[in-house]
Amino acid sequence: MLSVTTPRGAKTAWEYDERDRVCKRILPEGQTLCYEYEGLDLSRVTDERGNVFDFLFDREHRPIQLTYPNGSVHQWRYDAWGHLGEECDVRGNHTFYRSDEAGNLLWMREPDGNEHHFSYDTSGNLIHARDQLREVSFRYGSLGTLLSRTQNGRTVRFEYDTELRLTGISNEGGEFYRFALDGRGDVVDEWGFDGLHRHYERDGAGRVRRVLRPDDRWSAYEYDGVGHIVGERHSDGSVAAYKYDKDGLLTAAFNDSMKIGFERGRDGRVLKEIQGEHTVESVYDAFGSRTRLLSDRGADVALRYDCEGFLSGMQTSGWSVAIGRDRSGLEIQRELSGGVSVTTGRDMLGCTVRRDILSGGVEQSRMRYRWSMGNRLHRKENELTGESVHFGYDSWDNLFRADYRGGSEVESIYKAPDALGNLFRTEERKDRKYGKGGRLLEDRKFAYRYDGEGNLVLKSRLRPDDGDEAPQWQEGDWAYEWQGNGMLKSVKRPDGEVVSFEYDPLGRRISKRYKGTTTRWIWDGNVPLHEWTDEEKREGAGDENLITWLFEEGSFVPTAKIVGNKAYSIITDYLGTPTHAFDSKGDKIWERELDIYGKAREGDSSFIPFLFQGQYFDEETDLCYNRFRYYSPDTGSYISQDPIGLAGGNPTLYAYVKDSNDWIDVFGLDCQTVFNPKNNRFQDAKTGKFVSRKNIKDKITVYRVFGGDARAAGYSWSPVNPTTVDNYRYLAGLPSGGASVAINTADFMLKGQVNIGDIIKIREALPLDGNIGGLTEFIIDPKNVTITDILILNP
């Protein structure tokens, strides 16, 4: 094959060497990837940016080394049978493997010390797995069909028909989820754990034409000749339609509330999105990275990238951010407008162990994180206030409790699940009542009622045993109304006021109406870009209260709030949850701490409404808009079932993630871990895929004070200007002639630039001669520092 040209003209071409091996791949926008070989093996790949990746293979043609462009190395070793025996990643972490002669993995030890043991039956099926945190066993039937999975005594069972097709699942509590299949094996009937029944009518090609749901509700779908959905209708009268280009990419969509359109480049990237009367445009460089974001409401954001394609900076009028990374591509330094800096320290696995916020050289926050085996956050502490949080986990990987400690006081918050994953706020698990399928029926304040589809319709102070079979809203209650496509339509508050919502065809919320005021949004892909309010009697009032939200490229992590000519930097924790905001002068104007449910424990969400990634908190409803569902921080669950059902992978169809210290659900559909330390991979929140973080060559400013016994050519440097820090000697642990004998008179200071990748180690300055240390310290070979200034501190 020499080339492929799509109907819209996007051409991908290949060139071959004399042995018919691909030596060049040319992408639709002209980017070129080159491949070189040694013997039978691939030896080098040069990407579209000119970065070179070198490969080494052994005599059996197994990869043994990958060298990244910055010189960092990933290595593999094999046993006598050719099975992987050892792996060393770019951070120097070793993972060990042991397999049997058939290639079945028997044992593995991860870099954090966790050891895994595996055993198999005579057919090679995995029947038992255990590590130092959990134990799981599996049972099989004919031809290797999985019959059950048991973890620490709790069992999930699977049923099949005579064709060995899955027809039923029994959960840990004995509730059944069943399927009825047609002759093709397609699902035609489905019964949930709670008995909820859906019937699917299909055409001759197996496509779903109509879904019949409880309470006489239905949805109907229309397709084009190649199987794209072009129309949908629902029992409440709502409709939506979609158009595609010749390559099958979406070009337009409309529903009762909004019409949107997309203009795409030759490679399919969206160059302009039209949302009603508004437009959002994107400009890309030759490598496919977005370099500029513009809108008709005034957004104009420039984005910069390093040579590896990682985001290194963003800038708009009155605000900017510069990001520095370590050799593996993980962020370690962030410089924001107003002299605000964020320094992140990481352990060998890449997990955040330290986050320091400085403004004008003054410490604003000093967080420390301690991780235990299995990537579980064990403790976090604010060293400036002395407050700490200790976390506990159960044997089924659930975050179970958090102990908040301040002085002599301890507040314990439980998120205790039962065998099915239903949450309780007490260790005894007696404060709530649940029905089948994870429906919350009662807690200490409210009774909960649902419609036939499992959507919450009434949260009432009236208890079920009060005798009213079908209670209606009354003062003090919350009532919920739903659209035919499953989106929340309105909420009636305890005071009788109604909050109503509208969405575009992609499920993005475009308006919220409350007490005569409408809040509107314009979106940049999957994240909000603009927000403003209109009052009924004031047309165009939104111009004076326009908010522009900026997010890190390709993620759901907010980084700035722009209101008129005022800019605010948003700082988040390792999870992407906002914790602080600073104005353009570097003054802290907002701070918040969430508990393990996502509820504000300190501060509030009025200034920055984003909670966990993908969640926007509505004060009017006490709910979080989470794209395709609404999450309640009070209950720790969603108020409707997962639209993608069992595919969501959450503990129940209403549940949020098992561990909110490590996992997120950005669309309200399925859970993803934020960071996999073993593979050094992060989730691309826009695509839902994981992408490797490799390295960076951006520069950062560093400082070194010296004099007396301390010379200029030392290895200890600081990212903080010593002249901006009171008691620098004390915090930097400089020798003063005590037990160390040496003396650093600190008469001089070097200022220089260094590649992030040349930082050997990041640590806290060690205590010495009575000086406490603790200031961030970089260990750098001085020959890699380019000196830009020499200052005399003590003339």
N, C-alpha and C positions, 0 to 999 in steps of 0.2 A: 504494500500500500504506500503510495507516494503522498497522497493528500486526501483530506476530507473537507468538503465545503458544505456548510449547512444551507438550508433554503434562503436564509437571510443574508448569506454571503460571508459568514465567518469561516475562514479557512485555516486548518491546521495541517502542516506539511512535515514530512520526515525525509531525512537523507540517510544513506547507508554507506558503510565502508565496503571494501572488496570482499568481505566475508558475510555480507548481507546483515550486518548488525547496525542498529540505529546509532548514528553518530551525531545527528543533529535533529532537534525538534523545534519547529517555528510555529509560534502561537498566533492567534488571529490578529493581535495588535502589533506583531512584528518581533516580540520578544523571542530570544533564541536560547535554547538549552543544548549544551554540547556534552557528548559522552565519549570517553576514551577507554581503551581496553588494554590489558596485558594478558596475552594468551587467550584463554576462554573467559576470563573474568573482567568485569567492569572495574576500572581502576580510578576513574576520575569523572566527576560531574561538575560542570561549570554552569551556574544558574544564570538567569536573565540579568542579574546585577553584576556579574563577573566574579561572584564568590565561588571558590573552589572547594569541593568536597572530595577527599581522597579515600579510596577503599583498599584494603589489603585482604587477600584470601589465602587460605592454606592450600596444601597440595590436593586436598579433597574438595576444593572450591567452596569452602565454607568461609563466611566473612569473619575476620578476626580483629579488624580495626577500621574505624571510621574517624578520619581527622577533619574537623570543622575548619572553616576559613581562618579563625583566630588561633588555631593551633591546639585547641582542646580536643581530647581524644576519647572515644568510646571503644571499649575492647571486649572481645568474647574469647573464651577458651572452651575446649571440648574434651570429653572423656575418650577412653579407648574405643568406644562404640560409635563415636561421632556425635554424641548427644551433648547439648550445651551443659557445661559444668560450672562456668564462672562468667560473670558479667561485671564490668567496671564502667560506670557512667562518667560523664564529663566532670562531675564534682568529686570524683574519687571514691564513690560509694560502691561497695562490692555486694553482689548478690550471688549466692552459691546454689547449685542445683545438683541433684543426684537422681538418675533414672535407671530403670531396669533395661535388660537387653532388648526388650520390645519397644523401648522409647517412652514408656509410661513414667511420668514424673513421680518419684517417691518421696523426695524431701527437698525443701527449699528454705534457705535462710536469707531474710531480707536485711537491708542495711541497718534497720533499727533494732535488729536482734531477734525479731519474731521468726520462729521456726514453724514451717508447715510440713505435715506428714500426710501422705496419700496412700490408699490401698485400693486394689481393683479385683474384680471377679475374673474367672477364667476367660470371659469374653472381652476383657479389656475395659469394662465399664467401671467408672469411679464409684466405689461403694462407701468410702469413708474418707473424710478430710478433717484434720484438726490443726489448730495452731495454739498459741498461748492465750487466745481470747475467746475462741469458740470451737464447737465441734459439730460436724454435719455428717449425716449418713444418707445414703440413697438406696432405693430398692427398685429392681427392674423386673419387667415381664418379658413376653415374647419379643424376639428380635430387638432387644435393647430398649423397649419402651419404658420410660420412667414412670414408676407407680407411686413413689412417695419420696419426699424429702423431709428429713427430721433434723432440726437444729436444737440442741440442748433440750431435748424432750418434747418439742413442739413439732407437729407433723402436718404437712400439706400433701394431699393425695390427688392422683390424676386418674381419670377414667377414659376408656377408648371404645370405639365401636369395633365391629368384626374386621374392618379394614385398617385397624390400628390408627384411626384418626381421633384426635382429642375431642371428647364430648362433655367432659365434666371436670371440675376442680372442687375439692373439698378443703376449706381453710382450717386453721388451727382450732377453731371452735366447732367444726362439723357442719358449717354452713356450705351450701352447694352453689356453684356457678355452672350452668349447663348450656349446651349448644345443641341445636338440631341442624343437620347438614342435608343438603340436596345431593343428587347423584354426582355432581361435580366436586363435592367436598366443600362447597361454599356454605357459610352460615345463613340459615333462613329464619331461625328463631333463636332467641337468646334470653335466658332467665338469670338475673343477677343474684347475688348473695341474699338480697332482701326480697327476692321474688319478682322484681321489676321485669316485665316482659316486653321485648321488642321483636317485631316481625319485619323481615326484609324481603321485598319483592324485587326480583332481578330480571334483567333482560337475557336474551340468548347468549350474550357475551359474558354473563356473570356480573355485570355492573348493577349496583343498587339503584333501582328506579324510584323506590318508595320505601319509607320507614314508617311503620305503624307503631305508635307508642301509647302508653296509658292515657286515660281521660280523653279519648278520641282525638288525640293529637297526631299529626303526621308531618312528614317532610318529603318532598318530591324533588328529583334531580333530573336534569337533561344534560346530554353529552354531545360533543361534536364527533366527527368521523374517526378521530384518533384517540378518543377516550377522555378528553378534557371536560371537566364540568363547565358548562356554559350557562346554566341557570339552576336556581333552586327556589322552591316555594314552600311555605309553611302554613300550618293550619290556622294561624292567627292573621293570615292575609299578607304577611311580609314576603318580599321577594328580593333576589339578588341575581346579578348577571355578570358574566366574565368574558373577556375577549383575549385572544392570544395571537402572537405573530407566527410566522412560518416555522420557527424553531420551537414552538410550544411554550414560549415565555409570555407571562402575563403582560398585557399592554393596557388593559382598562378593566374597571369593575365599578359597579354601582349597586346601591340598595336604596331604601326609602329615605336615607339621611344624607348620603354623600356619593359623589361620583369622583373616582380617582383615575389617573392615567399615568403611564410610564413611557418615557422616551429612553431608548437604550442605545449603547454603543455597539460596535460591530461584534464585540465579544460577549454581549448580553448584559453588561453592567448598566445599572440605572444611572443615566445622566441627568434626568429631570423627572421629578414626580409632581403631578398636578393634583392637588387636593382641594376640590371645589374651586374657589377663586384664588387659591394660593399655590405657590410653587416653591419647591426645594430642589436645588441643583447641586451636583457634585462634579468636581474636576479631578481627573486621575493623572498620575505620571505614567511614564513609559513602562513601569513595572507593575501597574495595576493597583497601586496604593493611592487612596484618596488624598489629595493635597489641598483641597479647598471645599468648603461647604458654604453655600449661599442660599438665601431665601428672599422672597419679596417683602418680608416683614423686617428686613434689615440685618439678618445674620450674615456674617462674613468671617469665616474662621479658616485660618491657615494651619496646615498640619505638616509636621516634619518627621522624617524617618531616618534611621541609621542605615548603614550599608547592608544590613541583614533584613531590612524591611520592618523592624520594630519601631513603634511610635516613640519618638524622642522629644517631641514638643508640640504644643498647640498655642495659637495666638489669635486674639481678636482685639478690637479696640478697648484699651484699658485693662486688659488681662492677658496673662501668658503663663505657661508652665513648661519647664524643661525636665526631662526624665533621664536619669542615668541608671545603667544596669550593670550587673556583674558579668563574668565571662559566660555564664550559662543563660543570660538573657533575662534574669529576674531583676525586678526593680530594687534598687538600693538607695536611690537619692531622687528627691523631687524638689525643685525650686519654683516657687510660686510668686505672683505679684505681691508687693508689699513687704518683701524680705522674709517671707515665710518659707521654711524648709522642712522637709520630712525625710528623715533618715531611717532606713529599714535594715535591720540586721537579720541574717538568716543562719540556720544551722546547716550541717553538711547535706541534709536532704532538701534544703531549699525552703523549709517552713519558716515563717516569720517568728523570730524570738524577741525582737525588739523593734519598737517604733517610737522615734523621738520627734516631737514637733517643736521647732524654734521659730520665734518671730522677733526680728531685731536682735538676735543673739540671746533672747530670754526664753527659757524653757517653758512651753505651754502644756506639754504632756510628755510623760515618759512611761510608756507601756512595755511590760515584759510578758512574754508568753512562754509557757512550758508545755511541751508536747510529750505524750506517752506513746507507747507502742501502738501501731495500727493507725497512725495519723490522728489520734484523739487529743484534743486540747484538754490538758489536765488543769491548767491554772493560768489566769492572767492577772496582772497586778499593775496598778498605777502607782509608780514609785514617788510621784509628787504628793499624792494624797494619802498613800498608805492603804488605800482600798484595794481589795482583791476579790476574785471570784474563783471558786473551786468547783470543778465539774465532775459529775459521776455518771457512769454508763452501766447498762445492764448487760446480760449475756447474749443479747440478740442485737447488739450494735446500736441501741437506742440511747440518745442523750436523755438521762433519767432525772437529773436534778442539778441545781446550781445553788451554791452557798455564797451569798454576797456578804463580805466581811468588811466592816469599817469600824476601827477601834475595837471595843469589846462587844459590839453588836453583830449578830449574824442573822441574816434573813435567808431562809431556804425556800426555793421555788421548785416545785416538783412538776415534771412532765412525764408522769409514770404511765407507761402503756400496759394494757393487759395482753393476753396471749394473741389477740386479734389486731393489736395496734391502736386500740381506742385509748385516748389520753385521759388521765386523771390528775388533779392538782394536789392530791394527798398521797402519801406513801401507801396508805391502806386501800386506796382505790375504791372508796365508797361515796365520794362526793358527786358522782355523776351516774346517770343511767343511759345505756345505749340500747338501740334496737338492732335488728339484723342489718348486715351490710355496713356497719359503722355509723349509723344515724344517731347523733346525739339527741336524746329525748328529754333529758332534764339535768340541770345543774342546781346549784344552791340559790340561783336567782330566777331562772326562767324555765319554762317548758317550751319545747321546740316541735313545730308541726311542719309536715312536708306534703308536697303534692305527689301525684302518681309517678312522677319522674325522679323523685328524690331531691327536688329543689326545696330549700327552706322557704316557707311561705308565712310563718308566724312565729315570732319569739315573744311569748306571752308570760306575764306574771301569774296568769291563771293556770293552776296545776291540772293535769289530766284527770285526777280523781275528784275534781270539783263537779263533775257530772255533765259538763257541756261537751257533747260529742263533736261539734264542729264550731269551736269558738271563733268569733270575729274580732277584728282589731278593737281595742278599747284603750283609753288613755293609759299610758305607761308601757304599751306594747310596741313591738316593731313588726311591720308587715312588709312582705316582699312580693313583687310582681315580676314575671319572667316573659321574655320574648319567645317566639316560636323556635328560634335557633339556639335557645339555651342561654342567652345573655341576659343579665339582670336589667330589667326595664326601669324599675322604680323602687324606692324604699319609703314607707310611711313611718315617720318617727314617733316616739312616745308623745310629743307635743302636738301631733296631728299634721305637721308640715310634711310635704312630700319632696323627695329628692329624685329627679328623673335623669336618665342617661340616654345618649345616642352614640352609635358606633359606625365606623365605616365598614365596607365589605370585608376587610381583613381582620375585624375584631378590635381595631384600635379605637379607643374611646375619644370622641371628638367634642362632646359637650356634657356638662353637668349643670342642671337647673335647680336652683334652690332659692326660695323667698324672692322671686322676681329678678334674680341675678343668674346669668348664665356664664359658666366658665368654659372656655373653648381651648382646643389644642390643635397644633400642627405637628406632624410627626416627621422625624428623620429616620426612615426605615422602621425599626422596632422600638425606638426610644422617642419620647416627646422632645420637641425642639422649642416650640413657642407655647405659651400659655397666657391667656388674658381673660378678663371678665367684661361682660356687657350688661348694663342695666336696661330694663324694659323701656325706660323713659329717656335714655341717653344713647342714641345711635352713635356708633364709632367710639364709645368711651374706652374701648380696649386699647387704643393707641397710647394712652397715658399710663397704663398699668401693665404693659407688655413684659413678660418674663421670658428670657431665653435660657434654656437649659442646655448645658454642654456635657457630653459624656465622652469617656475615653473611647477612641475609635475601636469599633468592633466589639463593644461590650455594653453592659448595662450599669456600669460604674459611673455615677455622676461626678463631675469634676469642677463645674462652675455654674453660678447663677448670675445672670446679667439682667439688671432692671434699670432701664433708661441709661444714664451715664455712670451708674454704679455697678461695680463688679465684685463678686464674692467668690473666693476660692472654697471649694468643698473638699474636705479631707476624709478619707474612708479608712476603715480597718482592713485587715488582710482579706476579709470576706467580701469587701466592696460595699459595706454598710456605712453610710455617712455618720461621722462622729463629731466633726468640728466644721465651722465656717469662719473665714477671716475676710475682712474688707480690704480694699486696695491699699490701705495704710498699714496693714498687718495687724490690725486690732481684732481680737476674737469677739465675734458678735453672736455666736450660737454654739451650743454643745449639747449632746444628747447621748444617753446610754440606753440600749434596748435590753430587755431580758430575753430569756431563751424562747419565749413565745413571739418575740418581735414587738412587744408592747413597751412604750417609753417608760423606763424606770426612773431616769433622771432627765430633766428637760422635757421638751415636747417636739412634735413634728410639724408645727405651724410654719416655720421658716424653710425647712427642708423636709418635704413630705415623703421622701423615699426611705423605705425600710430595708428589708432584705432585697437583693437584686431583683428587679422586675416588678417591685411592689410600690404603689403610690397610695398613701394613706389619705382617706377622706374623713375629715373631722365631723362632717354632717352625719355620717352613717357608722362611724367606728369600724369601718371595713377598709381593706386594701384592694384596690383594683390591681389584678395580677393577670392582665391580658384576657385570657379566656375564662377566668373564674375570679371570684372575690374571696379573699382570705380574712379570717377573723383573728386578730391577735389576742382577743379575750379567750377564745376556745382553743386556739392553736390548730384550727382546721378550716377547710373551705366550707362554704354554705351550699355547694352543689357538688354533684358527683363529677369525677374526672371524665371529660368528653371523650378521651381515648381509652377509657376503661382500664382493663388489666395491663395494657401496654404502658401505663404511666409508671409502674414500678414503685409506687408509694405504698406505705403500710396498709392503708384502706383506701377506698374510692373517695373519701373525704379528707384524707390525711395530707399534711405537709410532710416534709422530709424527716427521716429518722433522726438525723443529727444536724441541727441548724448551726453548729460550729464549723461544719465542713461541706454541707450540701446546700444547694439552692434549687429553686424551680421558677425560672424566669418567665415562663408562659402559663403557669398554672396547669401544666400538662404532665411533665415528667421531671424526675430529679436528676441532677448532675452534680458531681463533686467539683469544687472550685479548683482544687489543686491535687494532682497525683504526684507525690514527691518522688516515687521510684523512677518514673519515666520523665520527670521534669516536664510535664505537659499541662497546659491550661485549656480550659474550654473557650472556644470562640462562641460567644453568646449569640451572635447573629446567625451562625450556621448550625449551632448545636454540636459541632465537631470539636475534637481535641487537636491542638496544634502544638508543635514542639517549640520551646524557647531555646535558642542556641547561644548567641553571643552578641556583643555590641562593641563598637569602637568609638563611641562618643567620649568626649573629654569632660573632666570635672576639675574644679579649682580645689587645690589642697594647700595646707599651710604647715610650716615646721618652725618652731622656735628653738634657738640653740644659743650656746655661749658657755664658757667654762669648759667642762669636760665633754659637753655635748657638741658635736660637730655638725656641719651642714649636710654631710653625706650619710645621715642616719636613715633608718627604715621606718621610723614612726612619724606619721603625718596625720593631720586633722582636716576634716571637711568644713570645720567651723573656724571663722576668723578669730584668732585669740584676742584681738583688741575689742571684740564685742561681748566677751564673756568675763564676768566678774569672777575673781578667784580662780583664774585659769590654771595656775600652778597646782592648786589644791585638787581641781577636778581632772586635770590631765595626768596627775601622779608624777610630776617632774621630780627628779632626784635633788635633794637639798643637803647632801653631805651626811646623812644619817647612816642607817645600816648599809645603804648602797655604796657609801664612801664617795661616790661621784657627785658632782654638782653641776646642775644646768642653771646658769645665771640668767638665761632668757633675755640676753642683750639684743639679739637679732631675730628677724623673722624672714623666712623665705616664703614667697607666694609662687605657685606653679600650676601647671596643667598636666594631667595624666589621663591616659586612656582608662576607661572603666575596667577594661579587660586586664589591665596590668596591676590591679589591686590584688595582692596576694591573700589578704585576710582582713576581715572587718571584726573589730572586737571593742569591748569597753576598756579604756585605759586602766592599767593595773595599779592598785594602791602601792605607794612607795614612800618611805621615810615619813610616815604620818599623813601624807596626802592621800585622800580617799580614792581618787581616780573616778572612773565611771563615764567620762566623756568619750564620745565616739572616736575611735582611733583606726586609721588605715595603716596596714603594713604594706609598704611599697619599696621596691628596689629603686634607690635614688637615681640610678642612671636612666630610668624610664620617665622621670619627671622633667618637664621643660620649665625652667625657671623664668618667671615673668617679672619678678620684682624682688628687691632685697631692702628691708626696712630696719632701721636702728630703733629699738624699742626703749632702750635706757641710755640715752646719750650722756 
